[in-house]
């Protein structure tokens, strides 16, 4: 993995109302060349889930 020793310069934490909002934010981060493997998305129950946003 390219990001094994990655240290975040900045982190973002937010609560979004809808899945479309989550997809929009993930898409914007990917458009800014943030590696998909560095992104984490948690559901309202606190379980990690994969974003379905395309790159």
NUMIMAR-259907 format. One line per 3 residues: for each residue x, y, z of N, C-alpha, C. Coordinates in pm, whole numbers, plus 50000, padded with zeros to 5 digits. Each point is the difference from the previous one (the first is absolute). Layout:
! residues N
X Y Z X Y Z X Y Z; ...
//
This chain:
! residues 55
50083 49880 50000 49917 50120 50000 50087 50124 50000; 49964 50094 49920 50077 50124 49988 49987 50088 50123; 49896 49982 50080 49975 50090 50111 50029 49937 50137
50081 49892 50006 50030 49932 50127 50054 50095 50105; 50093 50086 49964 50064 50091 50095 49947 50143 49988; 49884 50013 49943 49941 50132 49978 49964 50066 50133
50035 50128 50013 49961 50078 50117 49917 50117 49950; 49879 50007 50046 49908 50104 49952 50049 50138 50038; 50000 50089 49903 50028 50141 50027 49873 50068 50048
49888 49954 49949 49869 50053 50038 49900 49886 50006; 49905 50010 50089 49892 49903 50004 49867 50074 49994; 49899 49930 49952 49866 50058 49989 49903 49905 50068
49914 50055 50081 49894 49922 50064 49870 50076 49980; 49897 49931 49955 49872 50067 49975 49885 49902 50014; 49884 50052 50023 49877 49921 50001 49915 50051 49884
49963 49909 49912 49923 50037 49882 49861 49936 50007; 49901 50068 49945 49861 49956 50010 49963 49887 49905; 50059 49998 49882 49957 49901 49901 50119 49931 49934
49972 49885 49942 50104 49927 49929 50050 50080 49880; 49912 50078 49938 50043 50081 49886 50100 50108 50045; 49983 50053 50121 50097 50095 50054 50135 49933 50022
49997 49877 50053 50124 49924 50021 50069 49978 49867; 49925 49955 49900 50058 49975 49868 50060 50127 49940; 49932 50112 50018 50049 50128 49946 50133 50038 50065
50009 49986 50132 50123 50035 50071 50114 49907 49959; 49973 49870 49994 50103 49903 49960 50048 50030 49859; 49907 50028 49910 50037 50031 49860 50090 50124 49994
49968 50103 50079 50082 50122 50000 50141 49971 50051; 50011 49916 50103 50132 49965 50052 50080 49921 49897; 49935 49905 49934 50068 49922 49896 50042 50090 49884
49917 50097 49965 50036 50095 49895 50121 50084 50037; 50026 50012 50130 50116 50076 50049 50120 49907 50026; 49993 49880 49941 50109 49902 50005 50027 49942 50138
49900 49998 50089 50014 49929 50126 49982 49851 49968; 50094 49916 50046 49992 49857 49971 49878 49939 50068; 49928 49917 49926 49880 49935 50052 50029 49923 50130
50116 49936 50008 50036 49923 50118 50020 50083 50126; 50014 50130 49986 50018 50088 50115 49867 50053 50054; 49891 49970 49931 49868 50050 50041 49927 49894 50081
49937 50043 50107 49918 49910 50081 49861 50058 50015; 49900 49916 49982 49860 50043 50013 49933 49905 50098; 49931 50056 50098 49931 49920 50100 49850 50025 49991
49922 49895 50017 49854 50013 49996 49951 50055 50133; 49871 50028 50007 49944 50054 50124 50014 49904 50116; 50014 49871 49974 50020 49901 50106 50147 49987 50037
50087 50077 49934 50142 49998 50031 50080 49895 49927; 49938 49930 49907 50073 49898 49923 50066 50064 49880; 50122 49955 49972 50069 50052 49882 49936 49943 49875
49987 50082 49897 49945 49952 49873 50081 50059 49886; 49993 49935 49886 50071 50047 49882 49913 50100 49927; 50062 50104 49951 49928 50096 49916 49984 49941 49861
49887 50022 49940 49973 49952 49865 50030 50105 49895; 50055 50114 50041 50029 50108 49905 50105 49954 49901; 49980 50032 49876 50098 49968 49896 50111 50102 50000
50112 49964 49939 50112 50096 49993 50004 50068 49867
//
